[in-house]
Amino acid sequence: MYKFIIRGGQPLSGDVFISGAKNAVLPIMAATLITPGHFILRNVPDLRDTRTMLKLLEIIGAKVNFSDGKMEIDSTTCSNPVAPYEVVKTMRASFDVLGPLSSRFRYAKVSLPGGCAWGPRPVDLHLKALKALGTEVTLEGGYIIVKGAASGAEINFELSSVGATKNALMAAVKAEGQTIIQNAAREPEITALIDFLNALGADISGQDSTRLCINGVKELKNELDFTIIPDRIEAGTFLITNLLLGGEIRLHNVNPEHLAIVLTKLQEAGSRLEITADSILSQGGPSIAPVNITTAPYPGFPTDLQAQWMALMSRAVGDSIIIDEIYHDRFTHVAELNRLGARIKLEQNVAVVEGVARLTGAPVMSTDIRASASLIIAGLAAAGETEVSRIYHIDRGYEKIETKLKNIGADISRVRG
């Protein structure tokens, strides 16, 4: 078991190279199961979650090589359309294989998912989509069983769901006829999945909109070389950290278009930004203005940056309000931030943050990926020493975060204990 020891108060300076997007690569890895083939994925982040998905692909029968950001997947040998509980319980994104397996084998047996410790995220929208496509869906012993060939259908999501949109897309690409998905998620990671599937020979239109049209095709290509988009959440995390700590950093391998609302909010809070097509120069201001945020589906403010924004607002000159409309119970970081001296009051899904002049180091505990990031950010701003335990959470979603922070001047060390 490892923990981070952080000594706060150091401004940041230097270059940060943003990794590939975790939330884009995982469904694309799953999509390689739809058809037998050889695939090369580039700009793949080395994370606990990508390693978990790699293990799942191997259980299903794929052969995978992964080194230095390049992943080679041979899915021609897949013969076991089962995602066991032992793997799926550790990472919710393992559920992404449901659509691909049902498409290829007309059968899938996938455990109900696990993943982050906070709050239930039901899979009913995934199952309704597969039922709409004409497959038989049952629950047996904690496993979802899908049987039968999919046929084109109209799928109307009551709520915009990234996960359900992914599975519906992957189940429909080889379905006979046309499928329409209404109220589809618009996140850049969905667009990246559509780009991958279309490059493979699928016929999907409407990307970047809430209405997707999928004309089923009989066959897909058996090889593809594809590059994963940059991780907008990692980029946002570093920009928030820079505003809180001060100094100047430049992000490379970033797509600013994916961060439009975040960049606007950062500028309102005091960031000075110079933006190019694939880089962002960020200068932290002398003080932080209080800025309210409400999370919403893309292009709204991402729920995956809510915890980090709260760490930033804990040092703002004034009060701010943070509302999470995506996951109403995603606030396990509040108590830990308060241990560092923040003043945050929580009522249901609304947090009122009273900015303080000083944070002070203390032992704190990570509870999920983004909560971990918020504690690291706050610890870097706190006087004295902060100890962050259970950091295996952060390793699920941030590639070598302490190395990247050290390279720009942060005092952070990974130690056993």
ABEGO torsion letter per residue (X at the ends): XBBBBBBBGBBBBEBBBBBBBAAAAAAAAAAAAABBBBBBBBGBBBBAAAAAAAAAAAAAGBBBBBBGGBBBBBAAABABBBBBAAAAAABAAAAAAAAAAAAAAGBBBBBBBBEBABEBBBAAAAAAAAAAAGBBBBBBGGBBBBBEBBBBBBBBBABBBAAAAAAAAAAAAABBEBBBBBGBBABAAAAAAAAAAAAAGBBBBGBGBABBBBBBBABBBABBBBBBBBBAAAAAAAAAAAAAAEEBBBBBGBBAAAAAAAAAAAAAAGBBBBBBAABBBBBBBABBBBBBBBBBBOABBBAAAAAAAAAAAAABBEBBBBBBAABAABAAAAAAAAAAGBBBBBBEABBBBBBBABBBBBBBBBABAAAAAAAAAAAAABBEBBBBBGAAAAAAABBGAAAAAAAAGBBBBBBBX
